[in-house]
Amino acid sequence: MPVKQLLSGAGVVVALSALGGTAWAHSDPPPSSVGLVPCSRCQENDWHLHFGTSYRDTVTASPRDARAAVVAALENDQWIVEPPGTVPGLLTEWKPIRNILFRFFSGKAFARIFVDVTPVSRNRSEIRFQGGVATPRDIEHNPAMGFAERHYASAVRDWQQDVRQLIARGTTR
């Protein structure tokens, strides 16, 4: 590799490190009371909230089995599900977003997930998935938003596939 390319690559790393110093700093997540109700975009307790598109999927499973598969799929991805009764449906705790590029543009960022399982019939259920992001500054017009929205859509499709596989195997824990 030519020295010029090596130095320019090193310069980018140094610049990212210097400019995004707070982007990699660990911080406490928002309180669990922040973002209990999805909104398209809002602000609570000094946190800017942005909720992604709500995705729906209908599965061949009773609501009980679908819910168990949903919880297992979330836990397989290291999400911690809040105790029942916090909100209707399932809600995860806030989890730090570790993607370096996203954090560079947004600063510290945390995500949580809302999932509702509703019966369609005795053996069919609809699963509604929606994720939310909390950041200390508004990211609505952030250059990373397009990347984040595409990554979110891809992650939801992967998660829906995991839920379907758990249901097909009859494995819920």
Secondary structure, DSSP 4 states (H G I P E B T S, - for coil): --HHHHHHHHHHHHHHHHHTGGGG---PPPPTTTTSS--SEEEETTEEEEE---EEEEESS-HHHHHHHHHHHHHHTT--BPPTTSSSSEEBPPEE---HHHHHHHSS-EEEEEEEEEEEETTEEEEEEEEEEEESS--TT-TTHHHHHHHHHHHHHHHHHHHHHHHHHT---
